[in-house]
Amino acid sequence: MSSSIIDDIAADTRARVEESRRRVPMKVLRERARMMGSDTGFPFEKALRSRGGISFICEVKKASPSKGIIARDFPYLSIAEDYEAGGANAISVLTEPRWFLGSTEYLREIASSVKIPCLRKDFVVDEYMIYEAKALGASAVLLISSLLDDDRLSYFIRTADSLGLSALVECRDAFDIGRSVSAGARIIGVNNRNLADFSVDPRNSARLRSLVPDDVIFVGESGIRTPEDVRTLADSGADAVLIGETLMRSTDRKGMLAHLRGVC
């Protein structure tokens, strides 16, 4: 799969934002988001600093560019509720509609139905999407460092912070980690999937863990399939793991989560 797909997704997202702006102008959305209050205590960060061992961010995802349809049967609310009942610390919700078949409505409904914090997972290319995430009920947004220059990355982190949202800054390599730390990231996720060709190196997160300061929450992402994968990350000092496909393909998501957590 060509690396141009990331550029295509980013271009699609910019067009989507412009359409959203026409429906709900930025001024209206900003006011809506700010009325929800910024004194949140940053529940997403608190959830990932759980003292009960490594934390789990469980993903609600119907499809992906590399795997196609992952879950044809997609009762997203039931999936999220299963995750919560199974002991998830937070839920990641895909909102990108074309490539991942996500929806902002999934996020709105899930965030209003569960008690654990929700992450908006999307290709954030405009501050509008951060205000939108707040208005939808998210507690955090994903920022992909490779999509943003230094100034925008720093600005987007500050924008999220001003709304009481956490920013999970996704990195792939040492260069992106350095940029993200300099930008003020309080949560850094290292993706085991190369977004250029979608190959997966399950040890990429553990290998780069030492580059992230101890006071920054560290999340291992993608390609985590077994309790051994989770233990490898826990042993490296990871605070949390983000798991999507493994859980989405399971017919017993609560049981699979328990298996990955090592409690069954």
Secondary structure per residue as TSV (DSSP state, phi and psi in degrees):
chain	resnum	aa	ss	phi	psi
A	1	M	-	360.0	131.1
A	2	S	-	-70.7	147.4
A	3	S	T	-65.1	-16.4
A	4	S	H	-65.6	-14.6
A	5	I	H	-62.2	-33.5
A	6	I	H	-66.0	-41.6
A	7	D	H	-63.6	-38.1
A	8	D	H	-64.3	-43.4
A	9	I	H	-63.8	-43.0
A	10	A	H	-62.4	-41.2
A	11	A	H	-65.4	-43.2
A	12	D	H	-58.2	-41.2
A	13	T	H	-67.1	-40.6
A	14	R	H	-61.2	-41.4
A	15	A	H	-65.3	-37.9
A	16	R	H	-64.5	-40.8
A	17	V	H	-64.0	-41.7
A	18	E	H	-62.6	-38.6
A	19	E	H	-66.0	-40.5
A	20	S	H	-64.0	-39.2
A	21	R	H	-61.7	-34.8
A	22	R	H	-68.9	-35.5
A	23	R	H	-77.1	-45.8
A	24	V	S	-129.3	102.0
A	25	P	-	-58.5	153.0
A	26	M	H	-55.4	-42.0
A	27	K	H	-58.7	-42.4
A	28	V	H	-68.1	-45.3
A	29	L	H	-64.4	-42.7
A	30	R	H	-60.2	-43.3
A	31	E	H	-65.9	-40.5
A	32	R	H	-61.0	-44.3
A	33	A	H	-66.4	-43.7
A	34	R	H	-68.5	-29.6
A	35	M	H	-65.6	-19.4
A	36	M	T	-78.9	-10.3
A	37	G	-	90.0	145.7
A	38	S	S	-109.0	-6.5
A	39	D	-	-86.8	69.0
A	40	T	-	-93.2	-22.1
A	41	G	-	79.3	4.5
A	42	F	-	52.0	67.6
A	43	P	H	-63.1	-29.2
A	44	F	H	-63.2	-45.1
A	45	E	H	-65.1	-41.1
A	46	K	H	-61.2	-39.9
A	47	A	H	-64.3	-35.7
A	48	L	H	-80.3	-12.9
A	49	R	T	-97.3	26.8
A	50	S	-	-54.9	138.0
A	51	R	S	-86.2	2.9
A	52	G	S	-93.1	25.4
A	53	G	S	104.5	-168.3
A	54	I	S	-64.3	140.1
A	55	S	E	-91.2	155.5
A	56	F	E	-119.2	121.8
A	57	I	E	-100.8	113.8
A	58	C	E	-104.2	134.2
A	59	E	E	-103.3	137.4
A	60	V	E	-100.1	106.5
A	61	K	-	-144.9	124.3
A	62	K	S	-86.4	-36.5
A	63	A	E	-153.7	170.4
A	64	S	E	-151.1	159.3
A	65	P	T	-63.3	-32.0
A	66	S	T	-83.8	-27.7
A	67	K	T	-113.0	-9.2
A	68	G	E	70.6	-146.9
A	69	I	E	-69.2	123.7
A	70	I	S	-97.3	-38.7
A	71	A	-	-134.5	99.4
A	72	R	S	-68.5	-40.1
A	73	D	S	-86.6	115.1
A	74	F	-	-132.5	67.5
A	75	P	-	-79.8	79.6
A	76	Y	H	-58.9	-36.1
A	77	L	H	-66.3	-42.9
A	78	S	H	-64.4	-37.7
A	79	I	H	-61.7	-48.5
A	80	A	H	-61.7	-41.0
A	81	E	H	-67.3	-35.3
A	82	D	H	-63.5	-42.2
A	83	Y	H	-59.8	-46.7
A	84	E	H	-61.9	-45.6
A	85	A	H	-64.7	-28.6
A	86	G	T	-83.3	-1.9
A	87	G	T	101.3	14.5
A	88	A	-	-60.8	145.5
A	89	N	S	-87.5	-27.6
A	90	A	E	-158.5	164.8
A	91	I	E	-124.8	134.0
A	92	S	E	-101.9	130.3
A	93	V	E	-122.1	119.7
A	94	L	E	-71.7	128.7
A	95	T	-	-116.9	0.9
A	96	E	-	-76.8	121.0
A	97	P	S	-86.1	-28.4
A	98	R	S	-86.5	-50.2
A	99	W	S	-90.0	-29.0
A	100	F	S	-113.4	-1.4
A	101	L	-	54.4	36.7
A	102	G	-	-89.0	-178.9
A	103	S	-	-159.7	142.0
A	104	T	H	-64.2	-27.6
A	105	E	H	-67.5	-33.9
A	106	Y	H	-57.6	-46.1
A	107	L	H	-64.1	-45.8
A	108	R	H	-58.4	-47.4
A	109	E	H	-70.2	-41.3
A	110	I	H	-66.8	-44.9
A	111	A	H	-61.7	-30.4
A	112	S	H	-86.2	-7.6
A	113	S	H	-107.5	-21.1
A	114	V	-	-111.6	162.1
A	115	K	S	-98.6	-11.7
A	116	I	S	-91.0	155.7
A	117	P	-	-68.9	150.8
A	118	C	E	-117.7	140.4
A	119	L	E	-102.8	129.8
A	120	R	E	-82.2	114.3
A	121	K	E	-102.9	114.0
A	122	D	S	-160.4	-177.2
A	123	F	-	-102.6	80.2
A	124	V	-	-70.0	113.8
A	125	V	-	-120.7	-0.9
A	126	D	S	-149.9	142.3
A	127	E	H	-59.7	-23.5
A	128	Y	H	-52.6	-39.6
A	129	M	H	-68.4	-26.2
A	130	I	H	-73.4	-45.8
A	131	Y	H	-62.4	-37.5
A	132	E	H	-64.0	-42.0
A	133	A	H	-58.7	-43.1
A	134	K	H	-62.0	-46.2
A	135	A	H	-64.6	-27.2
A	136	L	H	-81.1	-11.3
A	137	G	T	103.2	7.4
A	138	A	-	-68.4	155.6
A	139	S	S	-105.1	-9.7
A	140	A	E	-156.6	159.2
A	141	V	E	-127.5	149.7
A	142	L	E	-90.6	132.6
A	143	L	E	-120.1	120.8
A	144	I	E	-90.9	112.3
A	145	S	G	-60.2	-35.3
A	146	S	G	-69.1	-16.4
A	147	L	G	-87.3	-10.5
A	148	L	S	-125.9	137.6
A	149	D	-	-75.6	173.6
A	150	D	H	-58.6	-43.7
A	151	D	H	-65.1	-43.5
A	152	R	H	-70.1	-37.3
A	153	L	H	-61.4	-47.6
A	154	S	H	-63.2	-43.0
A	155	Y	H	-64.5	-41.1
A	156	F	H	-67.4	-36.7
A	157	I	H	-63.2	-43.7
A	158	R	H	-65.9	-38.3
A	159	T	H	-62.6	-47.0
A	160	A	H	-58.8	-45.5
A	161	D	H	-58.9	-39.7
A	162	S	H	-65.8	-20.8
A	163	L	T	-98.3	0.2
A	164	G	T	78.7	19.1
A	165	L	-	-99.3	144.0
A	166	S	E	-86.2	153.7
A	167	A	E	-118.5	116.8
A	168	L	E	-89.3	110.5
A	169	V	E	-95.0	116.5
A	170	E	E	-90.6	130.0
A	171	C	E	-125.0	161.6
A	172	R	S	-117.6	-29.9
A	173	D	S	-144.1	-179.5
A	174	A	H	-62.5	-37.0
A	175	F	H	-61.9	-47.3
A	176	D	H	-65.0	-35.9
A	177	I	H	-62.4	-45.5
A	178	G	H	-59.8	-43.4
A	179	R	H	-62.3	-42.4
A	180	S	H	-69.0	-39.7
A	181	V	H	-62.9	-44.6
A	182	S	H	-62.8	-31.4
A	183	A	T	-77.5	-8.7
A	184	G	T	97.3	20.3
A	185	A	-	-62.8	133.8
A	186	R	S	-100.3	-15.1
A	187	I	E	-133.6	126.1
A	188	I	E	-123.0	127.9
A	189	G	E	-109.3	135.9
A	190	V	E	-106.7	122.4
A	191	N	E	-85.8	126.4
A	192	N	S	-78.0	-11.3
A	193	R	B	-97.8	128.6
A	194	N	-	-78.1	115.3
A	195	L	T	-71.2	-10.5
A	196	A	T	-77.7	-41.9
A	197	D	T	-128.3	0.0
A	198	F	-	67.1	14.3
A	199	S	-	-70.5	154.5
A	200	V	B	-121.4	129.3
A	201	D	-	-118.0	98.6
A	202	P	T	-63.0	-12.7
A	203	R	T	-100.6	3.2
A	204	N	H	-60.0	-43.4
A	205	S	H	-60.6	-50.4
A	206	A	H	-62.6	-36.2
A	207	R	H	-65.3	-33.9
A	208	L	H	-96.8	-2.0
A	209	R	G	-54.3	-40.1
A	210	S	G	-67.2	-14.2
A	211	L	G	-82.5	-11.7
A	212	V	S	-99.2	126.7
A	213	P	-	-56.5	150.3
A	214	D	T	-62.8	-26.8
A	215	D	T	-84.2	0.6
A	216	V	S	-101.5	128.2
A	217	I	E	-64.9	132.6
A	218	F	E	-113.8	129.8
A	219	V	E	-122.9	129.3
A	220	G	E	-91.7	133.1
A	221	E	E	-128.3	142.3
A	222	S	S	74.7	144.4
A	223	G	-	69.2	19.6
A	224	I	-	-97.1	109.5
A	225	R	-	-120.3	-19.9
A	226	T	S	-133.6	162.1
A	227	P	H	-58.6	-30.9
A	228	E	H	-65.4	-39.2
A	229	D	H	-61.2	-42.3
A	230	V	H	-64.6	-43.5
A	231	R	H	-63.8	-38.6
A	232	T	H	-58.4	-43.4
A	233	L	H	-70.0	-40.7
A	234	A	H	-61.1	-42.4
A	235	D	H	-66.1	-26.7
A	236	S	H	-79.7	-9.8
A	237	G	T	101.1	12.4
A	238	A	-	-66.2	143.6
A	239	D	S	-87.7	-27.7
A	240	A	E	-155.6	162.5
A	241	V	E	-127.6	145.9
A	242	L	E	-110.9	120.0
A	243	I	E	-126.3	128.3
A	244	G	-	-120.4	-74.6
A	245	E	H	-58.6	-42.5
A	246	T	H	-57.5	-42.5
A	247	L	H	-74.7	-40.7
A	248	M	H	-65.4	-29.8
A	249	R	T	-84.5	-9.3
A	250	S	-	-79.6	142.9
A	251	T	S	-83.7	-12.2
A	252	D	-	-131.9	85.6
A	253	R	H	-68.8	-37.7
A	254	K	H	-63.9	-42.2
A	255	G	H	-65.4	-40.3
A	256	M	H	-66.1	-39.3
A	257	L	H	-64.0	-42.3
A	258	A	H	-61.2	-41.2
A	259	H	H	-60.9	-46.3
A	260	L	H	-66.2	-33.3
A	261	R	H	-77.2	-9.9
A	262	G	T	78.2	26.9
A	263	V	-	-109.1	9.9
A	264	C	-	-153.1	360.0
